[in-house]
Amino acid sequence: MNETTTGITRVATTTVVVSDLQRALDFYVDDLGLQVVRDTELGPGMRWVEVAPAGGGTSIALIAAGSGFPPGIRLGTADADTAHAQLRGRGVDVDAEVLRMGEMAPPMFTVRDPDGNVLVLVEGA
């Protein structure tokens, strides 16, 4: 796998904000034929659902409006701490710290491009 100097390995997930998670899931699975690759309850009112074409590739995370999850593109990295330090050292607009949610999710942090678009680097994604 070809890595950048920040350890970014792939575009892992992009997000779509939806008003009704079940209705969106029905559309992406039943109408478009995508498969559920992850459906995890992260806490009260916090459900993370990803769908992707059969055979893999970049997935689409369906996030409920008001869930608190930031929309954006998620990039995979082998080591969130190293990528965070490298980007911060270059003056990139990154979160102050790597987010750690224990067993619920891998280490991750948010990056903002010069136009304010959000990218999330996720370890192991």
CNS distance restraints for C-alpha pairs under 8 A (distance, minus, plus):
assign (resid   1 and name CA) (resid   9 and name CA) 6.95 0.50 0.50
assign (resid   2 and name CA) (resid   9 and name CA) 6.67 0.50 0.50
assign (resid   3 and name CA) (resid   7 and name CA) 5.27 0.50 0.50
assign (resid   3 and name CA) (resid   8 and name CA) 5.69 0.50 0.50
assign (resid   3 and name CA) (resid   9 and name CA) 5.14 0.50 0.50
assign (resid   4 and name CA) (resid   8 and name CA) 5.58 0.50 0.50
assign (resid   4 and name CA) (resid   9 and name CA) 7.16 0.50 0.50
assign (resid   6 and name CA) (resid  77 and name CA) 7.88 0.50 0.50
assign (resid   6 and name CA) (resid  82 and name CA) 7.46 0.50 0.50
assign (resid   6 and name CA) (resid  83 and name CA) 4.92 0.50 0.50
assign (resid   6 and name CA) (resid  86 and name CA) 6.32 0.50 0.50
assign (resid   6 and name CA) (resid  87 and name CA) 7.14 0.50 0.50
assign (resid   7 and name CA) (resid  77 and name CA) 5.31 0.50 0.50
assign (resid   7 and name CA) (resid  78 and name CA) 6.03 0.50 0.50
assign (resid   7 and name CA) (resid  79 and name CA) 7.05 0.50 0.50
assign (resid   7 and name CA) (resid  82 and name CA) 7.99 0.50 0.50
assign (resid   7 and name CA) (resid  83 and name CA) 6.20 0.50 0.50
assign (resid   8 and name CA) (resid  75 and name CA) 6.57 0.50 0.50
assign (resid   8 and name CA) (resid  76 and name CA) 5.64 0.50 0.50
assign (resid   8 and name CA) (resid  77 and name CA) 4.44 0.50 0.50
assign (resid   8 and name CA) (resid  78 and name CA) 7.13 0.50 0.50
assign (resid   8 and name CA) (resid  83 and name CA) 7.76 0.50 0.50
assign (resid   8 and name CA) (resid 121 and name CA) 7.86 0.50 0.50
assign (resid   9 and name CA) (resid  75 and name CA) 7.34 0.50 0.50
assign (resid   9 and name CA) (resid  76 and name CA) 5.36 0.50 0.50
assign (resid   9 and name CA) (resid  77 and name CA) 5.44 0.50 0.50
assign (resid   9 and name CA) (resid  78 and name CA) 7.20 0.50 0.50
assign (resid  10 and name CA) (resid  75 and name CA) 5.79 0.50 0.50
assign (resid  10 and name CA) (resid  76 and name CA) 5.25 0.50 0.50
assign (resid  10 and name CA) (resid  77 and name CA) 7.53 0.50 0.50
assign (resid  11 and name CA) (resid  58 and name CA) 6.31 0.50 0.50
assign (resid  11 and name CA) (resid  73 and name CA) 7.36 0.50 0.50
assign (resid  11 and name CA) (resid  74 and name CA) 6.29 0.50 0.50
assign (resid  11 and name CA) (resid  75 and name CA) 4.60 0.50 0.50
assign (resid  11 and name CA) (resid  76 and name CA) 6.23 0.50 0.50
assign (resid  12 and name CA) (resid  57 and name CA) 7.69 0.50 0.50
assign (resid  12 and name CA) (resid  58 and name CA) 5.10 0.50 0.50
assign (resid  12 and name CA) (resid  59 and name CA) 6.45 0.50 0.50
assign (resid  12 and name CA) (resid  73 and name CA) 7.74 0.50 0.50
assign (resid  12 and name CA) (resid  74 and name CA) 5.52 0.50 0.50
assign (resid  12 and name CA) (resid  75 and name CA) 5.13 0.50 0.50
assign (resid  12 and name CA) (resid  76 and name CA) 5.58 0.50 0.50
assign (resid  12 and name CA) (resid 125 and name CA) 5.89 0.50 0.50
assign (resid  13 and name CA) (resid  58 and name CA) 5.40 0.50 0.50
assign (resid  13 and name CA) (resid  59 and name CA) 4.73 0.50 0.50
assign (resid  13 and name CA) (resid  60 and name CA) 5.49 0.50 0.50
assign (resid  13 and name CA) (resid  61 and name CA) 6.45 0.50 0.50
assign (resid  13 and name CA) (resid  73 and name CA) 5.88 0.50 0.50
assign (resid  13 and name CA) (resid  74 and name CA) 4.85 0.50 0.50
assign (resid  13 and name CA) (resid  75 and name CA) 6.87 0.50 0.50
assign (resid  14 and name CA) (resid  58 and name CA) 7.49 0.50 0.50
assign (resid  14 and name CA) (resid  59 and name CA) 6.52 0.50 0.50
assign (resid  14 and name CA) (resid  60 and name CA) 5.05 0.50 0.50
assign (resid  14 and name CA) (resid  61 and name CA) 6.10 0.50 0.50
assign (resid  14 and name CA) (resid  71 and name CA) 7.84 0.50 0.50
assign (resid  14 and name CA) (resid  72 and name CA) 5.91 0.50 0.50
assign (resid  14 and name CA) (resid  73 and name CA) 4.30 0.50 0.50
assign (resid  14 and name CA) (resid  74 and name CA) 5.87 0.50 0.50
assign (resid  15 and name CA) (resid  60 and name CA) 5.45 0.50 0.50
assign (resid  15 and name CA) (resid  61 and name CA) 4.56 0.50 0.50
assign (resid  15 and name CA) (resid  62 and name CA) 5.97 0.50 0.50
assign (resid  15 and name CA) (resid  63 and name CA) 6.78 0.50 0.50
assign (resid  15 and name CA) (resid  71 and name CA) 5.47 0.50 0.50
assign (resid  15 and name CA) (resid  72 and name CA) 5.59 0.50 0.50
assign (resid  15 and name CA) (resid  73 and name CA) 6.39 0.50 0.50
assign (resid  16 and name CA) (resid  60 and name CA) 6.92 0.50 0.50
assign (resid  16 and name CA) (resid  61 and name CA) 6.21 0.50 0.50
assign (resid  16 and name CA) (resid  62 and name CA) 5.19 0.50 0.50
assign (resid  16 and name CA) (resid  63 and name CA) 6.16 0.50 0.50
assign (resid  16 and name CA) (resid  71 and name CA) 6.84 0.50 0.50
assign (resid  17 and name CA) (resid  62 and name CA) 6.14 0.50 0.50
assign (resid  17 and name CA) (resid  63 and name CA) 4.98 0.50 0.50
assign (resid  17 and name CA) (resid  64 and name CA) 5.72 0.50 0.50
assign (resid  17 and name CA) (resid  65 and name CA) 5.68 0.50 0.50
assign (resid  17 and name CA) (resid  71 and name CA) 6.80 0.50 0.50
assign (resid  18 and name CA) (resid  24 and name CA) 6.65 0.50 0.50
assign (resid  18 and name CA) (resid  62 and name CA) 6.51 0.50 0.50
assign (resid  18 and name CA) (resid  63 and name CA) 6.02 0.50 0.50
assign (resid  18 and name CA) (resid  64 and name CA) 5.07 0.50 0.50
assign (resid  18 and name CA) (resid  65 and name CA) 5.75 0.50 0.50
assign (resid  19 and name CA) (resid  64 and name CA) 5.91 0.50 0.50
assign (resid  19 and name CA) (resid  65 and name CA) 5.60 0.50 0.50
assign (resid  20 and name CA) (resid  24 and name CA) 6.19 0.50 0.50
assign (resid  20 and name CA) (resid  64 and name CA) 6.72 0.50 0.50
assign (resid  21 and name CA) (resid  25 and name CA) 6.03 0.50 0.50
assign (resid  21 and name CA) (resid  62 and name CA) 6.91 0.50 0.50
assign (resid  21 and name CA) (resid  63 and name CA) 7.15 0.50 0.50
assign (resid  21 and name CA) (resid  64 and name CA) 5.88 0.50 0.50
assign (resid  22 and name CA) (resid  26 and name CA) 6.11 0.50 0.50
assign (resid  23 and name CA) (resid  27 and name CA) 6.34 0.50 0.50
assign (resid  24 and name CA) (resid  28 and name CA) 6.20 0.50 0.50
assign (resid  24 and name CA) (resid  62 and name CA) 7.43 0.50 0.50
assign (resid  25 and name CA) (resid  29 and name CA) 5.91 0.50 0.50
assign (resid  25 and name CA) (resid  30 and name CA) 7.91 0.50 0.50
assign (resid  25 and name CA) (resid  62 and name CA) 7.60 0.50 0.50
assign (resid  26 and name CA) (resid  30 and name CA) 5.27 0.50 0.50
assign (resid  26 and name CA) (resid  31 and name CA) 7.06 0.50 0.50
assign (resid  27 and name CA) (resid  31 and name CA) 4.89 0.50 0.50
assign (resid  27 and name CA) (resid  32 and name CA) 6.44 0.50 0.50
assign (resid  28 and name CA) (resid  32 and name CA) 4.96 0.50 0.50
assign (resid  28 and name CA) (resid  33 and name CA) 6.42 0.50 0.50
assign (resid  28 and name CA) (resid  34 and name CA) 5.79 0.50 0.50
assign (resid  28 and name CA) (resid  51 and name CA) 7.35 0.50 0.50
assign (resid  29 and name CA) (resid  33 and name CA) 4.77 0.50 0.50
assign (resid  29 and name CA) (resid  34 and name CA) 4.71 0.50 0.50
assign (resid  29 and name CA) (resid  35 and name CA) 5.84 0.50 0.50
assign (resid  29 and name CA) (resid  36 and name CA) 7.26 0.50 0.50
assign (resid  29 and name CA) (resid  51 and name CA) 7.59 0.50 0.50
assign (resid  30 and name CA) (resid  34 and name CA) 7.61 0.50 0.50
assign (resid  33 and name CA) (resid  53 and name CA) 7.44 0.50 0.50
assign (resid  34 and name CA) (resid  51 and name CA) 5.91 0.50 0.50
assign (resid  34 and name CA) (resid  52 and name CA) 5.26 0.50 0.50
assign (resid  34 and name CA) (resid  53 and name CA) 4.80 0.50 0.50
assign (resid  34 and name CA) (resid  54 and name CA) 6.61 0.50 0.50
assign (resid  35 and name CA) (resid  51 and name CA) 5.26 0.50 0.50
assign (resid  35 and name CA) (resid  52 and name CA) 5.45 0.50 0.50
assign (resid  35 and name CA) (resid  53 and name CA) 6.08 0.50 0.50
assign (resid  35 and name CA) (resid  54 and name CA) 6.31 0.50 0.50
assign (resid  36 and name CA) (resid  49 and name CA) 7.32 0.50 0.50
assign (resid  36 and name CA) (resid  50 and name CA) 5.91 0.50 0.50
assign (resid  36 and name CA) (resid  51 and name CA) 4.41 0.50 0.50
assign (resid  36 and name CA) (resid  52 and name CA) 6.66 0.50 0.50
assign (resid  37 and name CA) (resid  49 and name CA) 7.75 0.50 0.50
assign (resid  37 and name CA) (resid  50 and name CA) 5.61 0.50 0.50
assign (resid  37 and name CA) (resid  51 and name CA) 5.43 0.50 0.50
assign (resid  37 and name CA) (resid  52 and name CA) 6.61 0.50 0.50
assign (resid  38 and name CA) (resid  48 and name CA) 7.30 0.50 0.50
assign (resid  38 and name CA) (resid  49 and name CA) 5.41 0.50 0.50
assign (resid  38 and name CA) (resid  50 and name CA) 5.02 0.50 0.50
assign (resid  38 and name CA) (resid  51 and name CA) 7.09 0.50 0.50
assign (resid  39 and name CA) (resid  47 and name CA) 7.08 0.50 0.50
assign (resid  39 and name CA) (resid  48 and name CA) 5.68 0.50 0.50
assign (resid  39 and name CA) (resid  49 and name CA) 4.37 0.50 0.50
assign (resid  39 and name CA) (resid  50 and name CA) 6.53 0.50 0.50
assign (resid  40 and name CA) (resid  47 and name CA) 5.65 0.50 0.50
assign (resid  40 and name CA) (resid  48 and name CA) 5.17 0.50 0.50
assign (resid  40 and name CA) (resid  49 and name CA) 6.46 0.50 0.50
assign (resid  41 and name CA) (resid  45 and name CA) 8.00 0.50 0.50
assign (resid  41 and name CA) (resid  46 and name CA) 6.02 0.50 0.50
assign (resid  41 and name CA) (resid  47 and name CA) 4.45 0.50 0.50
assign (resid  41 and name CA) (resid  48 and name CA) 6.39 0.50 0.50
assign (resid  42 and name CA) (resid  46 and name CA) 5.19 0.50 0.50
assign (resid  42 and name CA) (resid  47 and name CA) 5.66 0.50 0.50
assign (resid  42 and name CA) (resid  48 and name CA) 7.01 0.50 0.50
assign (resid  42 and name CA) (resid 104 and name CA) 6.31 0.50 0.50
assign (resid  43 and name CA) (resid  47 and name CA) 7.22 0.50 0.50
assign (resid  45 and name CA) (resid  67 and name CA) 6.89 0.50 0.50
assign (resid  46 and name CA) (resid  67 and name CA) 5.97 0.50 0.50
assign (resid  47 and name CA) (resid  63 and name CA) 7.58 0.50 0.50
assign (resid  47 and name CA) (resid  64 and name CA) 8.00 0.50 0.50
assign (resid  48 and name CA) (resid  61 and name CA) 7.04 0.50 0.50
assign (resid  48 and name CA) (resid  62 and name CA) 7.11 0.50 0.50
assign (resid  48 and name CA) (resid  63 and name CA) 6.57 0.50 0.50
assign (resid  49 and name CA) (resid  61 and name CA) 5.54 0.50 0.50
assign (resid  49 and name CA) (resid  62 and name CA) 5.52 0.50 0.50
assign (resid  49 and name CA) (resid  63 and name CA) 7.08 0.50 0.50
assign (resid  50 and name CA) (resid  59 and name CA) 6.07 0.50 0.50
assign (resid  50 and name CA) (resid  60 and name CA) 5.36 0.50 0.50
assign (resid  50 and name CA) (resid  61 and name CA) 4.19 0.50 0.50
assign (resid  50 and name CA) (resid  62 and name CA) 6.14 0.50 0.50
assign (resid  51 and name CA) (resid  59 and name CA) 5.52 0.50 0.50
assign (resid  51 and name CA) (resid  60 and name CA) 5.32 0.50 0.50
assign (resid  51 and name CA) (resid  61 and name CA) 6.48 0.50 0.50
assign (resid  51 and name CA) (resid  62 and name CA) 7.80 0.50 0.50
assign (resid  52 and name CA) (resid  56 and name CA) 6.09 0.50 0.50
assign (resid  52 and name CA) (resid  57 and name CA) 6.81 0.50 0.50
assign (resid  52 and name CA) (resid  58 and name CA) 6.68 0.50 0.50
assign (resid  52 and name CA) (resid  59 and name CA) 4.51 0.50 0.50
assign (resid  52 and name CA) (resid  60 and name CA) 6.25 0.50 0.50
assign (resid  53 and name CA) (resid  57 and name CA) 7.02 0.50 0.50
assign (resid  53 and name CA) (resid  59 and name CA) 7.64 0.50 0.50
assign (resid  63 and name CA) (resid  67 and name CA) 6.92 0.50 0.50
assign (resid  63 and name CA) (resid  69 and name CA) 6.88 0.50 0.50
assign (resid  63 and name CA) (resid  71 and name CA) 7.73 0.50 0.50
assign (resid  70 and name CA) (resid 118 and name CA) 7.71 0.50 0.50
assign (resid  71 and name CA) (resid 118 and name CA) 7.13 0.50 0.50
assign (resid  72 and name CA) (resid 117 and name CA) 7.29 0.50 0.50
assign (resid  72 and name CA) (resid 118 and name CA) 5.14 0.50 0.50
assign (resid  72 and name CA) (resid 119 and name CA) 5.46 0.50 0.50
assign (resid  72 and name CA) (resid 120 and name CA) 6.98 0.50 0.50
assign (resid  73 and name CA) (resid 118 and name CA) 6.92 0.50 0.50
assign (resid  73 and name CA) (resid 119 and name CA) 4.97 0.50 0.50
assign (resid  73 and name CA) (resid 120 and name CA) 6.21 0.50 0.50
assign (resid  74 and name CA) (resid 119 and name CA) 5.78 0.50 0.50
assign (resid  74 and name CA) (resid 120 and name CA) 4.59 0.50 0.50
assign (resid  74 and name CA) (resid 121 and name CA) 5.71 0.50 0.50
assign (resid  74 and name CA) (resid 122 and name CA) 6.60 0.50 0.50
assign (resid  75 and name CA) (resid 119 and name CA) 7.13 0.50 0.50
assign (resid  75 and name CA) (resid 120 and name CA) 6.09 0.50 0.50
assign (resid  75 and name CA) (resid 121 and name CA) 4.81 0.50 0.50
assign (resid  75 and name CA) (resid 122 and name CA) 6.08 0.50 0.50
assign (resid  75 and name CA) (resid 125 and name CA) 7.06 0.50 0.50
assign (resid  76 and name CA) (resid 121 and name CA) 5.87 0.50 0.50
assign (resid  76 and name CA) (resid 122 and name CA) 5.16 0.50 0.50
assign (resid  76 and name CA) (resid 123 and name CA) 5.92 0.50 0.50
assign (resid  76 and name CA) (resid 124 and name CA) 5.92 0.50 0.50
assign (resid  76 and name CA) (resid 125 and name CA) 4.38 0.50 0.50
assign (resid  77 and name CA) (resid  83 and name CA) 7.29 0.50 0.50
assign (resid  77 and name CA) (resid 121 and name CA) 6.38 0.50 0.50
assign (resid  77 and name CA) (resid 122 and name CA) 5.94 0.50 0.50
assign (resid  77 and name CA) (resid 123 and name CA) 4.87 0.50 0.50
assign (resid  77 and name CA) (resid 124 and name CA) 5.80 0.50 0.50
assign (resid  77 and name CA) (resid 125 and name CA) 6.66 0.50 0.50
assign (resid  78 and name CA) (resid 123 and name CA) 5.42 0.50 0.50
assign (resid  78 and name CA) (resid 124 and name CA) 5.33 0.50 0.50
assign (resid  79 and name CA) (resid  83 and name CA) 6.26 0.50 0.50
assign (resid  79 and name CA) (resid 123 and name CA) 5.51 0.50 0.50
assign (resid  79 and name CA) (resid 124 and name CA) 7.41 0.50 0.50
assign (resid  80 and name CA) (resid  84 and name CA) 5.89 0.50 0.50
assign (resid  80 and name CA) (resid  98 and name CA) 7.07 0.50 0.50
assign (resid  80 and name CA) (resid 107 and name CA) 6.23 0.50 0.50
assign (resid  80 and name CA) (resid 108 and name CA) 6.04 0.50 0.50
assign (resid  80 and name CA) (resid 109 and name CA) 7.44 0.50 0.50
assign (resid  80 and name CA) (resid 121 and name CA) 6.91 0.50 0.50
assign (resid  80 and name CA) (resid 122 and name CA) 6.51 0.50 0.50
assign (resid  80 and name CA) (resid 123 and name CA) 5.10 0.50 0.50
assign (resid  81 and name CA) (resid  85 and name CA) 6.19 0.50 0.50
assign (resid  81 and name CA) (resid  98 and name CA) 6.67 0.50 0.50
assign (resid  82 and name CA) (resid  86 and name CA) 6.15 0.50 0.50
assign (resid  83 and name CA) (resid  87 and name CA) 6.10 0.50 0.50
assign (resid  84 and name CA) (resid  88 and name CA) 5.96 0.50 0.50
assign (resid  84 and name CA) (resid  94 and name CA) 7.37 0.50 0.50
assign (resid  84 and name CA) (resid  97 and name CA) 7.96 0.50 0.50
assign (resid  84 and name CA) (resid  98 and name CA) 7.14 0.50 0.50
assign (resid  84 and name CA) (resid 109 and name CA) 7.37 0.50 0.50
assign (resid  85 and name CA) (resid  89 and name CA) 5.94 0.50 0.50
assign (resid  86 and name CA) (resid  90 and name CA) 6.43 0.50 0.50
assign (resid  87 and name CA) (resid  91 and name CA) 6.56 0.50 0.50
assign (resid  87 and name CA) (resid  92 and name CA) 5.40 0.50 0.50
assign (resid  87 and name CA) (resid  94 and name CA) 7.36 0.50 0.50
assign (resid  88 and name CA) (resid  92 and name CA) 5.34 0.50 0.50
assign (resid  88 and name CA) (resid  93 and name CA) 7.10 0.50 0.50
assign (resid  88 and name CA) (resid  94 and name CA) 6.38 0.50 0.50
assign (resid  92 and name CA) (resid 111 and name CA) 7.39 0.50 0.50
assign (resid  92 and name CA) (resid 112 and name CA) 7.70 0.50 0.50
assign (resid  92 and name CA) (resid 113 and name CA) 7.87 0.50 0.50
assign (resid  93 and name CA) (resid 111 and name CA) 5.79 0.50 0.50
assign (resid  93 and name CA) (resid 112 and name CA) 5.48 0.50 0.50
assign (resid  93 and name CA) (resid 113 and name CA) 7.15 0.50 0.50
assign (resid  94 and name CA) (resid 109 and name CA) 7.16 0.50 0.50
assign (resid  94 and name CA) (resid 110 and name CA) 5.71 0.50 0.50
assign (resid  94 and name CA) (resid 111 and name CA) 4.44 0.50 0.50
assign (resid  94 and name CA) (resid 112 and name CA) 6.45 0.50 0.50
assign (resid  95 and name CA) (resid 109 and name CA) 6.06 0.50 0.50
assign (resid  95 and name CA) (resid 110 and name CA) 5.60 0.50 0.50
assign (resid  95 and name CA) (resid 111 and name CA) 6.72 0.50 0.50
assign (resid  97 and name CA) (resid 109 and name CA) 7.10 0.50 0.50
assign (resid  98 and name CA) (resid 107 and name CA) 6.36 0.50 0.50
assign (resid  98 and name CA) (resid 108 and name CA) 5.56 0.50 0.50
assign (resid  98 and name CA) (resid 109 and name CA) 4.97 0.50 0.50
assign (resid  99 and name CA) (resid 107 and name CA) 5.64 0.50 0.50
assign (resid  99 and name CA) (resid 108 and name CA) 5.25 0.50 0.50
assign (resid  99 and name CA) (resid 109 and name CA) 5.71 0.50 0.50
assign (resid 100 and name CA) (resid 105 and name CA) 7.38 0.50 0.50
assign (resid 100 and name CA) (resid 106 and name CA) 6.83 0.50 0.50
assign (resid 100 and name CA) (resid 107 and name CA) 4.93 0.50 0.50
assign (resid 100 and name CA) (resid 108 and name CA) 6.90 0.50 0.50
assign (resid 101 and name CA) (resid 105 and name CA) 5.54 0.50 0.50
assign (resid 101 and name CA) (resid 106 and name CA) 7.01 0.50 0.50
assign (resid 101 and name CA) (resid 107 and name CA) 7.14 0.50 0.50
assign (resid 102 and name CA) (resid 106 and name CA) 7.28 0.50 0.50
assign (resid 106 and name CA) (resid 122 and name CA) 6.66 0.50 0.50
assign (resid 106 and name CA) (resid 123 and name CA) 5.95 0.50 0.50
assign (resid 106 and name CA) (resid 124 and name CA) 7.38 0.50 0.50
assign (resid 107 and name CA) (resid 122 and name CA) 6.16 0.50 0.50
assign (resid 107 and name CA) (resid 123 and name CA) 5.61 0.50 0.50
assign (resid 108 and name CA) (resid 120 and name CA) 6.76 0.50 0.50
assign (resid 108 and name CA) (resid 121 and name CA) 5.46 0.50 0.50
assign (resid 108 and name CA) (resid 122 and name CA) 4.39 0.50 0.50
assign (resid 108 and name CA) (resid 123 and name CA) 6.08 0.50 0.50
assign (resid 109 and name CA) (resid 120 and name CA) 5.65 0.50 0.50
assign (resid 109 and name CA) (resid 121 and name CA) 5.54 0.50 0.50
assign (resid 109 and name CA) (resid 122 and name CA) 6.88 0.50 0.50
assign (resid 110 and name CA) (resid 118 and name CA) 6.72 0.50 0.50
assign (resid 110 and name CA) (resid 119 and name CA) 5.79 0.50 0.50
assign (resid 110 and name CA) (resid 120 and name CA) 4.41 0.50 0.50
assign (resid 110 and name CA) (resid 121 and name CA) 6.35 0.50 0.50
assign (resid 111 and name CA) (resid 118 and name CA) 5.88 0.50 0.50
assign (resid 111 and name CA) (resid 119 and name CA) 5.07 0.50 0.50
assign (resid 111 and name CA) (resid 120 and name CA) 5.98 0.50 0.50
assign (resid 111 and name CA) (resid 121 and name CA) 7.44 0.50 0.50
assign (resid 112 and name CA) (resid 116 and name CA) 5.20 0.50 0.50
assign (resid 112 and name CA) (resid 117 and name CA) 5.42 0.50 0.50
assign (resid 112 and name CA) (resid 118 and name CA) 4.78 0.50 0.50
assign (resid 112 and name CA) (resid 119 and name CA) 6.14 0.50 0.50
assign (resid 113 and name CA) (resid 117 and name CA) 5.37 0.50 0.50
assign (resid 113 and name CA) (resid 118 and name CA) 6.74 0.50 0.50
assign (resid 113 and name CA) (resid 119 and name CA) 7.68 0.50 0.50
